[in-house]
């Protein structure tokens, strides 16, 4: 008795289907991770750009009034942006040792609270350095300028006095 083999039908085996499913799963997980980290990096970049804008606004408005040592950004900019004086913080760690502290402020922009430390130093007769350090939280969204987990942006300009 002779047994004839049937011609195999064109199709996929279970192993081929499982390998294809694993490859597709890896591709989907990879693209999901890429999208997540791209969105996270975009959010961090937006926070840094907002911090740079806050620092520039504070520094340029202070420069615009001649860099006076009695400048008050709350009174000067309070109607155009959400800014308030920060209490219970002396700016230590965010200003150079030989700079005079003007003040510490909280600024709210893009639903993030930024801290700003403003200080100045007379470089020589007739020239004053104005420094603004802006800080913001890394992840949790709560500003605590006294904790080490903050990002900072520093801007310094010079003005004749």
Secondary structure, DSSP 8 states (H G I E B T S, - for coil): ---------S---HHHHHHHHHHHHHHHHHHHHHHHHHHHHHHHHHHHHHHHHHHHHHHHHHHHTT--TT--HHHHHTTTSEEEE--S---TTSS-TTSEEEEEEEEEETTEEEEEEEEEEEEETTEEEEEEEEEEESSSS---TTSS-EEEEEEEEEEE-
